[in-house]
Amino acid sequence: MKAEVSARRVKGRIQPWNRQAALVVGHLTTTLKEAHDERKVVVLSVNGGDKGNLQLFEPRLICAGGSELKFTGYERVEYCWVIQEWVCELQYEPPVSDAVIRTRYGLPAIPLPR
């Protein structure tokens, strides 16, 4: 899903309301990464293109309301793990029609009932 993400902390320190980090607009994706000790870690990431990529390890949903989601988790800064908070404002995406999906994946068309 497409979202506008703002990080609330820099190197683990919470920022005041008048000095927030720059917004990153991109698609939120959730993946599993394998750690060095063979355990799997959930990673929430947003690909912001030229603004950069953000990653939040072991995310937890704190609050959901309207079109806003708040997550907390861990961020890696150099060789340290610090607490990070994200506020995600969900963006509107127009719905995709069934015909577009069928042509994209090479599926046969379904005849309409008469």
Secondary structure as UniProt FT lines:
FT   STRAND          2..7
FT   STRAND          9..10
FT   TURN            11..12
FT   STRAND          13..14
FT   TURN            17..18
FT   STRAND          24..34
FT   TURN            36..37
FT   STRAND          40..47
FT   HELIX           49..51
FT   STRAND          53..65
FT   TURN            66..67
FT   STRAND          68..77
FT   TURN            78..79
FT   STRAND          80..90
FT   HELIX           98..104
FT   TURN            105..106
//
